[in-house]
Amino acid sequence: MATRLRTAHTAELVPAELRAVRALLEDAFDGDFGDEDWDHGLGGIHALVHDERGLAAHGSVVQRRVLHQGRSLRVGYVEAVGVRPDVRRTGLGGQVMAALERVIDGAYALGALSASDDGAALYTARGWQVWPGRICALGPAGVVRLAEEEGTTFVRPAAAGPLDAAHELVFDWRDGDVL
């Protein structure tokens, strides 16, 4: 199966491409991919893999901020990773992640993502590590602990170097699912 990988900023994608990405993600997540999920995946760099049938895989990396141990770190946050059901487990997710990891490693202090049970194996195999400490968000009323995100948030230290799990990660607030 011949594939073609393309990376592009959201601003470079034409409406038809954005519609194709949204349709792929809705299919990949069995209809459980809402407007807020879509919004979280926009505004950054997209990795798109096409095959002879069209769009086969997608992922994006968007900039976020995380407070850790008295520092505000620029984070490349991975969003909207999905593979068309008929080509799952063929390496396309790995192609998407390799492209996004190049962006993270070159432009961010660290990478982060929140993994589904299905996606966790891909990230672990690529060297991403489950964050063993507390996860929080800086909300309108202050810092809020996100215990439900603990155990599913993965990090990829880049320019920031090692992080200390004794200190929480406090992500910037956003609408919908906070992480």
C-alpha positions as CSV (number, residue, x, y, z in Angstrom):
1,M,0.0,0.0,0.0
2,A,1.6,3.3,-1.1
3,T,1.1,6.2,1.3
4,R,1.9,9.9,1.2
5,L,2.6,11.9,4.4
6,R,2.0,15.6,4.5
7,T,2.4,18.1,7.3
8,A,0.6,21.4,7.2
9,H,-0.7,24.1,9.6
10,T,-4.4,24.4,10.0
11,A,-4.3,27.6,8.0
12,E,-2.9,25.7,5.0
13,L,-5.7,23.2,4.9
14,V,-8.6,23.9,2.5
15,P,-12.2,23.4,3.7
16,A,-12.5,20.0,1.8
17,E,-9.4,18.7,3.7
18,L,-10.8,19.9,7.0
19,R,-14.1,18.1,6.3
20,A,-12.2,14.9,5.3
21,V,-10.2,15.1,8.6
22,R,-13.3,15.6,10.7
23,A,-15.1,12.7,8.9
24,L,-12.1,10.4,9.4
25,L,-12.0,11.3,13.1
26,E,-15.7,10.7,13.6
27,D,-15.3,7.3,12.0
28,A,-12.1,6.5,13.9
29,F,-13.8,7.3,17.2
30,D,-17.1,5.6,16.4
31,G,-19.0,8.8,16.5
32,D,-17.6,9.9,19.8
33,F,-15.7,12.9,18.5
34,G,-17.5,16.1,19.3
35,D,-17.1,19.8,18.4
36,E,-14.9,20.5,21.4
37,D,-12.6,17.6,20.4
38,W,-12.4,19.0,16.9
39,D,-11.6,22.5,18.3
40,H,-8.8,21.1,20.4
41,G,-7.1,19.6,17.3
42,L,-7.1,22.9,15.3
43,G,-4.5,25.7,15.3
44,G,-1.4,23.7,15.0
45,I,0.5,21.3,12.7
46,H,-1.4,18.4,11.2
47,A,0.1,15.2,9.9
48,L,-2.0,13.6,7.2
49,V,-1.4,10.2,5.6
50,H,-3.2,9.5,2.3
51,D,-3.4,6.2,0.5
52,E,-5.1,5.3,-2.8
53,R,-8.6,5.6,-1.1
54,G,-7.9,9.1,0.4
55,L,-7.2,10.2,3.9
56,A,-6.1,7.2,5.9
57,A,-4.6,8.7,9.2
58,H,-4.4,12.1,11.0
59,G,-2.9,13.7,14.0
60,S,-2.1,17.2,15.1
61,V,0.1,19.0,17.6
62,V,-1.1,22.2,19.1
63,Q,0.7,24.6,21.5
64,R,-0.3,24.6,25.1
65,R,1.3,25.8,28.4
66,V,2.0,23.7,31.5
67,L,3.2,24.9,34.8
68,H,5.8,22.6,36.4
69,Q,8.1,23.2,39.3
70,G,7.9,27.0,39.0
71,R,8.3,27.1,35.3
72,S,5.8,27.8,32.4
73,L,6.7,25.3,29.7
74,R,5.6,25.4,26.0
75,V,4.0,22.1,25.3
76,G,3.4,20.4,22.0
77,Y,0.1,18.7,22.8
78,V,-0.9,15.8,20.5
79,E,-4.6,15.8,19.5
80,A,-7.0,14.1,17.1
81,V,-4.9,11.0,16.3
82,G,-7.0,8.6,14.3
83,V,-6.6,5.9,11.6
84,R,-9.3,4.8,9.2
85,P,-10.7,1.5,10.4
86,D,-9.7,-0.5,7.3
87,V,-6.0,0.3,7.7
88,R,-5.5,0.1,11.4
89,R,-2.5,-1.7,12.7
90,T,-0.5,-1.1,9.5
91,G,1.9,1.5,10.8
92,L,0.1,4.6,9.7
93,G,-0.4,5.8,13.3
94,G,3.4,5.4,13.7
95,Q,3.9,7.6,10.6
96,V,1.6,10.3,12.0
97,M,3.4,10.2,15.4
98,A,6.9,10.3,13.9
99,A,5.9,13.5,12.1
100,L,4.4,15.1,15.2
101,E,7.3,14.0,17.3
102,R,9.7,15.8,15.0
103,V,7.7,19.0,15.5
104,I,7.6,18.5,19.3
105,D,11.3,17.8,19.5
106,G,12.2,20.8,17.4
107,A,9.9,23.4,18.8
108,Y,8.6,22.5,22.3
109,A,9.9,22.0,25.8
110,L,8.0,18.8,26.0
111,G,5.2,16.8,24.4
112,A,2.0,15.6,26.1
113,L,-1.2,13.8,25.2
114,S,-4.1,12.1,26.8
115,A,-4.4,8.5,25.5
116,S,-7.4,6.3,25.1
117,D,-7.1,2.7,26.1
118,D,-6.8,1.8,22.4
119,G,-4.1,4.4,21.7
120,A,-1.9,3.8,24.8
121,A,0.1,0.9,23.3
122,L,1.1,3.1,20.3
123,Y,2.5,5.8,22.5
124,T,4.2,3.5,24.9
125,A,5.9,1.7,22.0
126,R,7.2,5.0,20.8
127,G,8.8,5.9,24.1
128,W,6.1,8.1,25.6
129,Q,5.8,7.7,29.3
130,V,2.7,7.8,31.5
131,W,3.0,10.8,33.8
132,P,3.1,9.2,37.3
133,G,2.3,12.4,39.2
134,R,-0.7,14.7,39.6
135,I,-2.5,16.3,36.7
136,C,-4.2,19.7,37.2
137,A,-5.6,22.6,35.1
138,L,-5.5,26.3,35.9
139,G,-9.2,27.1,35.7
140,P,-11.2,30.3,36.2
141,A,-11.3,29.6,40.0
142,G,-7.7,28.5,40.3
143,V,-5.9,25.2,40.1
144,V,-8.2,22.2,39.8
145,R,-7.0,18.6,40.1
146,L,-8.0,16.3,37.2
147,A,-7.7,12.9,38.9
148,E,-9.5,11.2,35.9
149,E,-6.6,12.3,33.6
150,E,-4.0,10.7,35.9
151,G,-2.8,7.4,34.4
152,T,-3.8,8.4,30.9
153,T,-1.6,11.5,30.4
154,F,1.6,10.7,28.5
155,V,4.7,12.9,28.3
156,R,7.7,13.1,26.0
157,P,10.4,15.3,27.5
158,A,12.2,17.3,24.9
159,A,14.1,20.5,25.5
160,A,12.8,20.7,29.1
161,G,14.8,17.6,30.1
162,P,13.6,15.3,32.9
163,L,10.5,16.4,34.8
164,D,10.0,15.7,38.6
165,A,6.9,13.7,39.2
166,A,6.8,15.0,42.8
167,H,5.5,18.2,41.3
168,E,2.2,18.4,39.4
169,L,1.6,19.3,35.8
170,V,-0.8,22.2,35.7
171,F,-2.2,22.6,32.1
172,D,-3.8,25.7,30.7
173,W,-7.6,25.7,30.8
174,R,-9.8,25.1,27.7
175,D,-13.4,24.5,27.1
176,G,-14.7,20.9,27.0
177,D,-12.6,18.1,28.2
178,V,-9.9,20.1,29.9
179,L,-7.0,17.9,28.6
